[in-house]
Amino acid sequence: MGKKRCQLTREQALQKLERYCAFQDRCHQEVERKLRELDIRGADRDAILLHLIEEGFLDEARFARSFARGKFRMKGWGRNRLVRELKARDISDYCIRQALAEIDEAEYRQAVAAYLQKKWDQLADQPPPQRRQKLYRWALGRGYESELIQAFLERIE
């Protein structure tokens, strides 16, 4: 048997979404998905979104900044990966530029060099051409800029 869904009132849905957004920063896409899950449509949907934005529960720029900082620091993602992931969430170019500006250039370069060195050391058993190729592909997947990868490979040899 299928699940029975009880219809939430606008106030119940609003409270649920306020808690959802207060727990962590959310993008519009995530909130709209949640509204669909709760089967909130039409004027109620628009009113809830407007309320969340006006009350500061939903802020695209704040989401982009915290997303970029978190993924860079916790997962070691590079700028290209951050841009790709933020665009996938329909974040505006302006907010993406703001988010990337939050990452200190010196800290970024130092972190990228440390990640590349760690991966280079892990690939020590590989023949040199394969080692370079594997590091390069891995680093591109992490979103590091090809210039930084090339500079690292030139410095290490």
N, C-alpha and C positions, 0 to 999 in steps of 0.2 A: 504494500500500500504506500502511496505517496505521502509525503509529509504535509500535515495541515499547517498553514501559516495563519496566525492571528494577525489581523490588521492593526498596526500601531496608530495611535493618534499622532497628530502633528507635534504635539508637545513631547510625547514619549520618544518619537523619532529624533526630535531636536536634542533632547537630553542625551540620548544614546550617541548621537554624532558629536556633541560637545565633549563627552568623555573620550570618544574615539580620537578626536583631534587633540585633546589635552594630553593624552598618553604619550604621543610623540608627534612631531611635525608631519603633516600629511600634504600631499599635492592634490590638486583639484581632481585629477583622474582617480585617485584612491577613494576620495569622498564620493564621487559620482558612482563608482562601483558599489560602494557601501549603500548608497541610496537605492540603487537597483536591487541589491540583495534584500533590502527592507521593503521593496515594492512601493517606494515613494515616487510619485510622478507628478507632472504638471505643475500647477501653481504651488502646491506644498513643497515640491522639490526646489523650485526657484526661491521661495521664501526662506527655506532652511539654508540654502547656499548663501543667500544675501545676509542672513543673520550671522552665520559662521564667519563671513568675511568682515562684516562691520564690527563684530565683537572680538576680532583678532584670533579666532580659533583656526582660521584658514588663511595662510599668507604664503603665496607662491615664492616670494623672494626669501623669506625666512627658511622655508623648506629647502630651497636650492642651496643656501649657504650651509645649513646644518648637514645636508646630504653630502655635499662636496667635502666639507671638513671631516666628517665621520668616515666616509669611504676612503679618503686619502690616508687618514691616520690609522684606521683600524684594518683596512684591507690592502693598503698600499697601491691604490689605483692611481694611474697617471691622468693627466689632463684630458687626453683624447677619450679615454674610457668614461671619465666623468661627464664630458660633453655628450657623448653618445647616450649614456644612461639618462641624463636629464632631458635630452630631446625626446627620448622614448616616452617620457612622462609628460610630454607637451609643455615643457617649461619654456618661457620666452627667452630669446637670445639675450635680452637685457639682463634678466635674472641670472642666466648662465654666466655672463661676464662678471656680474657682481659676486657670484659664488666663487669663481676661479680667483678673483682678486683677494679673497679671504686667505688664500694659501700663500704663505711667505715664500718668495722665490728661493732664498738661500736654504730654507728648510726643505723645500721641494727637491732641489738639486742634490742636497745631502742625502735625503731619503732614497731618491732614485739610485744614486751611486751605491748606497748600502745594499739595496735590493738586488741590483745587478751583480755586485761583488758576491753576495751570498749565493745567487743562482750560478754564477761562474764557478764558484768553489764546488758546488754540488755536481757540476758536470765535469769534474776533473778527470774522470775515467774515459771520457769521449776523445776521439781524435780531434785535433785542432779545428779543421774546417767544419766538422759536425757540431763541435762545441759552440763555435761562433754562430752558426745557423740556428741551433736550438735556442741559444740565449736571445738572439735577435727576434725570433718568432715569439718566444715567451714574453719578451718585453713589449712587443707590439700588442700582444693580447691583453697585457695589463694596462695598456693605454699610454705608454711612454712615447715621447717624441723620438722619431728616428735619428734626429741630430744628437740627442743626448746618448742614445745607444751607440751610435758611431763614435762619438767622442770617448765614451768609456772603452770601447773595443780598441781604439787607437792608443789610448793611454796604457792599457793593460799589456799590450804586446811589445 
